[in-house]
Amino acid sequence: MADFYYSKVGKDEDIVSVMLSGELTAFQCDYVFKCIEKQVKHGTEKLIIDCNDLSYISSAGLGMLMRVHTRMKKLGGDVKLARVKGTIAKMINLVGMNKVIQLYPTVEEAIAAHGG
């Protein structure tokens, strides 16, 4: 089961960083997406999804990341993935998501890429 929490980061605290941990399966995807979407509806234009503590992601989880990306782009925002590693990084590269969503080795680099 995946857990997550988010915090405001960046010098102006205008970036929402979502920390995912555990296993992101189909069961949690809708809830996580709705929570992220709530942040977007409240004006968040810059989003970082921190995958450092994520141990597993299902195909539904990958789909949810694409839904977040598509939603952010549609509203003029941007999402970046940070600290993606191991099997999850291999899966993201295998399906080509790394060509669509920018990946950063650290949260700090993702913040800097957002201009924060």
Backbone as JSON, one array per atom type, in Angstrom:
{
  "sequence": "MADFYYSKVGKDEDIVSVMLSGELTAFQCDYVFKCIEKQVKHGTEKLIIDCNDLSYISSAGLGMLMRVHTRMKKLGGDVKLARVKGTIAKMINLVGMNKVIQLYPTVEEAIAAHGG",
  "N": [[0.84, -1.18, 0.0], [0.49, 2.22, -0.78], [1.71, 5.18, 0.69], [1.44, 8.7, 1.1], [2.48, 12.09, 1.25], [2.35, 15.64, 1.16], [4.16, 18.7, 0.64], [4.9, 22.2, 0.7], [7.4, 23.64, -1.26], [10.48, 25.25, -2.33], [11.78, 28.56, -2.94], [9.73, 30.45, -2.86], [7.76, 28.91, -1.91], [5.96, 27.84, -3.74], [5.77, 25.5, -5.02], [4.52, 22.26, -5.07], [5.49, 19.43, -3.42], [5.2, 16.04, -3.66], [5.52, 13.26, -1.75], [5.9, 9.96, -2.34], [5.48, 6.72, -0.96], [6.14, 3.24, -0.31], [4.06, 0.84, -1.94], [2.66, 1.56, -4.99], [-0.26, 0.81, -6.23], [-3.08, -0.22, -8.29], [-5.22, 0.02, -6.57], [-4.74, 2.29, -4.92], [-4.41, 4.39, -6.69], [-6.54, 6.09, -7.75], [-7.32, 7.54, -5.48], [-4.92, 8.86, -4.73], [-4.52, 10.36, -7.06], [-6.81, 12.03, -7.0], [-6.28, 13.52, -4.7], [-3.96, 14.89, -5.45], [-5.01, 16.26, -7.61], [-6.73, 17.97, -6.28], [-4.94, 19.76, -5.12], [-4.0, 20.94, -7.45], [-6.32, 22.16, -8.41], [-6.52, 24.12, -6.52], [-4.71, 25.94, -7.35], [-2.04, 25.13, -7.73], [0.72, 25.1, -9.81], [3.16, 24.05, -10.2], [4.66, 21.02, -9.72], [6.19, 18.38, -7.94], [6.96, 15.01, -7.91], [8.13, 12.92, -5.63], [9.89, 10.05, -5.63], [11.52, 8.57, -3.98], [11.06, 6.83, -1.75], [9.39, 4.97, -2.8], [8.59, 1.71, -3.4], [7.46, 0.0, -5.23], [5.66, 0.1, -8.29], [2.71, -0.17, -10.05], [1.29, -0.92, -13.33], [-0.99, 0.6, -13.42], [-0.27, 2.6, -11.66], [1.78, 3.85, -13.11], [0.19, 4.79, -15.17], [-1.35, 6.61, -13.72], [0.58, 8.54, -13.09], [0.99, 9.56, -15.64], [-1.55, 10.6, -16.1], [-1.56, 12.67, -14.21], [0.5, 14.25, -15.26], [-0.63, 14.93, -17.79], [-2.91, 16.33, -16.95], [-1.74, 18.48, -15.56], [-0.32, 19.75, -17.67], [-2.45, 20.48, -19.32], [-3.62, 22.46, -17.8], [-1.7, 24.36, -17.81], [0.47, 23.92, -16.18], [3.27, 22.12, -14.68], [4.88, 19.0, -14.12], [7.37, 17.21, -12.37], [9.51, 14.42, -11.89], [11.26, 13.1, -9.15], [14.15, 11.54, -7.73], [13.86, 8.92, -8.71], [14.37, 5.49, -8.88], [16.05, 2.28, -9.26], [14.02, -0.56, -9.97], [11.7, 0.84, -10.55], [12.61, 3.07, -11.98], [13.62, 1.71, -14.2], [11.24, 0.68, -15.28], [9.88, 3.06, -15.94], [11.6, 4.1, -17.86], [11.48, 2.0, -19.73], [8.83, 2.1, -20.7], [8.92, 4.56, -21.86], [8.27, 6.91, -20.53], [10.12, 8.64, -19.51], [10.74, 10.28, -21.56], [8.69, 11.99, -21.7], [7.97, 13.01, -19.17], [9.97, 14.93, -17.09], [12.83, 13.75, -15.35], [14.63, 13.9, -12.3], [17.62, 13.62, -10.38], [17.62, 14.52, -7.74], [15.49, 16.12, -5.31], [16.05, 18.78, -4.94], [17.24, 19.51, -7.37], [15.03, 19.24, -9.04], [13.4, 21.21, -7.97], [14.95, 23.47, -8.62], [14.79, 23.3, -11.4], [12.18, 23.99, -11.74], [12.37, 26.62, -11.29], [12.56, 27.44, -8.72]],
  "CA": [[0.0, 0.0, 0.0], [1.27, 3.46, -0.88], [1.42, 6.34, 1.52], [1.98, 9.91, 0.51], [2.21, 13.37, 1.89], [2.9, 16.7, 0.34], [4.59, 19.9, 1.32], [5.25, 23.32, -0.18], [8.84, 23.8, -1.31], [10.97, 26.32, -3.19], [11.99, 29.81, -2.21], [8.44, 31.11, -2.68], [6.84, 27.85, -1.49], [4.92, 27.76, -4.77], [5.9, 24.17, -5.62], [4.03, 21.2, -4.19], [6.27, 18.2, -3.51], [4.44, 14.89, -3.19], [6.4, 12.15, -1.42], [5.24, 8.66, -2.39], [6.24, 5.65, -0.33], [5.47, 1.94, -0.33], [3.68, 0.27, -3.23], [1.57, 2.27, -5.65], [-1.02, -0.14, -7.05], [-4.35, 0.28, -8.82], [-6.09, 0.29, -5.44], [-4.52, 3.63, -4.38], [-4.19, 5.4, -7.73], [-7.6, 7.09, -7.85], [-7.26, 8.41, -4.3], [-3.73, 9.71, -4.84], [-4.78, 11.31, -8.15], [-7.79, 13.02, -6.53], [-5.61, 14.41, -3.75], [-3.08, 15.75, -6.24], [-5.88, 17.14, -8.4], [-7.24, 19.0, -5.37], [-3.88, 20.76, -5.04], [-3.98, 21.63, -8.74], [-7.51, 23.03, -8.45], [-6.27, 25.24, -5.62], [-3.75, 26.85, -7.96], [-0.68, 24.62, -7.89], [1.16, 24.98, -11.2], [4.45, 23.36, -10.19], [4.52, 19.81, -8.92], [7.28, 17.4, -7.93], [6.61, 13.74, -7.29], [9.36, 12.34, -5.08], [9.72, 8.59, -5.62], [12.62, 7.96, -3.25], [10.62, 5.74, -0.88], [8.44, 4.13, -3.53], [9.25, 0.41, -3.63], [6.8, -0.71, -6.33], [4.61, 0.84, -9.0], [2.0, -1.02, -11.03], [0.99, -0.24, -14.59], [-1.99, 1.62, -13.07], [0.49, 3.69, -11.06], [2.41, 4.56, -14.22], [-0.89, 5.5, -15.83], [-1.72, 7.74, -12.87], [1.6, 9.58, -13.28], [0.71, 10.18, -16.94], [-2.76, 11.41, -15.91], [-1.14, 13.88, -13.51], [1.25, 15.03, -16.24], [-1.58, 15.45, -18.77], [-3.75, 17.32, -16.26], [-0.92, 19.67, -15.3], [-0.06, 20.42, -18.94], [-3.72, 21.06, -19.77], [-3.88, 23.65, -17.0], [-0.55, 25.27, -17.91], [1.45, 23.62, -15.16], [4.32, 21.16, -15.02], [5.23, 18.02, -13.09], [8.69, 16.61, -12.51], [9.73, 13.28, -11.01], [12.56, 13.17, -8.48], [14.69, 10.39, -7.0], [13.33, 7.67, -9.26], [15.52, 4.58, -8.89], [15.84, 0.84, -9.3], [13.04, -1.16, -10.87], [10.75, 1.87, -10.98], [13.29, 3.82, -13.04], [13.67, 0.84, -15.38], [9.89, 0.64, -15.86], [9.6, 4.38, -16.54], [12.39, 4.16, -19.09], [10.98, 0.98, -20.65], [7.6, 2.56, -21.36], [9.2, 5.84, -22.5], [7.78, 8.07, -19.78], [11.25, 9.55, -19.29], [10.77, 11.22, -22.69], [7.53, 12.86, -21.55], [8.07, 13.66, -17.86], [11.37, 15.11, -16.73], [13.3, 13.08, -14.14], [15.77, 14.54, -11.66], [18.21, 12.76, -9.35], [17.32, 15.03, -6.4], [14.36, 17.06, -5.21], [16.62, 20.11, -5.09], [17.39, 19.78, -8.8], [13.69, 19.41, -9.58], [12.98, 22.55, -7.54], [15.69, 24.44, -9.44], [14.24, 23.24, -12.77], [10.9, 24.72, -11.68], [12.67, 28.02, -11.05], [12.36, 27.73, -7.29]],
  "C": [[0.88, 1.24, 0.0], [0.77, 4.47, 0.14], [1.97, 7.55, 0.79], [1.67, 11.09, 1.4], [2.81, 14.44, 0.99], [3.24, 17.91, 1.18], [4.9, 20.96, 0.26], [6.76, 23.52, -0.1], [9.2, 24.93, -2.27], [11.05, 27.62, -2.4], [10.7, 30.57, -1.97], [7.36, 30.15, -2.19], [5.65, 27.74, -2.45], [4.97, 26.43, -5.53], [5.37, 23.16, -4.61], [4.87, 19.96, -4.46], [5.45, 17.08, -2.88], [5.42, 13.74, -2.98], [5.59, 10.87, -1.41], [6.11, 7.63, -1.69], [5.43, 4.36, -0.37], [5.2, 1.48, -1.75], [2.48, 1.02, -3.79], [0.89, 1.31, -6.62], [-2.32, 0.5, -7.5], [-5.28, 0.71, -7.69], [-5.96, 1.73, -4.94], [-4.52, 4.74, -5.42], [-5.27, 6.48, -7.79], [-7.55, 8.07, -6.68], [-6.08, 9.38, -4.38], [-3.95, 10.77, -5.92], [-5.74, 12.41, -7.69], [-7.16, 14.0, -5.55], [-4.68, 15.37, -4.47], [-3.91, 16.74, -7.03], [-6.45, 18.26, -7.53], [-6.21, 20.12, -5.22], [-3.84, 21.61, -6.31], [-5.15, 22.6, -8.84], [-7.37, 24.23, -7.53], [-5.12, 26.13, -6.1], [-2.33, 26.36, -8.11], [-0.36, 24.47, -9.38], [2.47, 24.22, -11.32], [4.37, 22.21, -9.21], [5.76, 18.94, -9.06], [6.75, 16.15, -7.27], [7.92, 13.05, -6.92], [9.14, 10.84, -4.88], [10.77, 7.86, -4.8], [12.21, 6.75, -2.42], [9.57, 4.85, -1.51], [9.14, 2.82, -3.88], [8.66, -0.36, -4.8], [5.78, 0.22, -6.97], [4.0, -0.09, -10.04], [1.81, -0.24, -12.32], [-0.06, 0.85, -14.35], [-1.3, 2.83, -12.45], [1.2, 4.52, -12.12], [1.37, 5.38, -14.97], [-1.32, 6.73, -15.04], [-0.71, 8.88, -13.02], [1.38, 10.3, -14.61], [-0.55, 11.05, -16.86], [-2.42, 12.73, -15.22], [-0.41, 14.8, -14.49], [0.3, 15.71, -17.24], [-2.44, 16.55, -18.16], [-2.98, 18.6, -16.02], [-0.67, 20.45, -16.59], [-1.31, 21.14, -19.45], [-4.01, 22.37, -19.05], [-2.7, 24.63, -16.98], [0.52, 25.04, -16.87], [2.47, 22.6, -15.63], [4.58, 20.25, -13.83], [6.6, 17.44, -13.41], [8.8, 15.46, -11.51], [11.14, 13.4, -10.43], [12.87, 11.86, -7.78], [14.04, 9.07, -7.41], [14.52, 6.72, -9.4], [15.09, 3.13, -9.05], [14.84, 0.39, -10.35], [12.05, -0.12, -11.39], [11.35, 2.71, -12.1], [13.35, 3.0, -14.32], [12.31, 0.78, -16.06], [9.56, 1.94, -16.57], [10.36, 4.54, -17.85], [11.87, 3.19, -20.15], [9.74, 1.45, -21.41], [7.75, 3.95, -21.99], [8.68, 7.07, -21.77], [8.87, 9.09, -19.53], [11.39, 10.55, -20.44], [9.64, 12.23, -22.59], [7.59, 13.67, -20.26], [9.54, 13.74, -17.49], [11.68, 14.46, -15.4], [14.55, 13.77, -13.63], [16.31, 13.66, -10.55], [17.92, 13.22, -7.92], [16.1, 15.95, -6.46], [14.88, 18.48, -5.43], [16.79, 20.48, -6.56], [16.04, 19.96, -9.48], [13.14, 20.79, -9.2], [13.65, 23.61, -8.4], [15.15, 24.47, -10.87], [12.88, 23.93, -12.85], [11.13, 26.22, -11.45], [12.56, 28.42, -9.6], [13.61, 27.62, -6.52]]
}
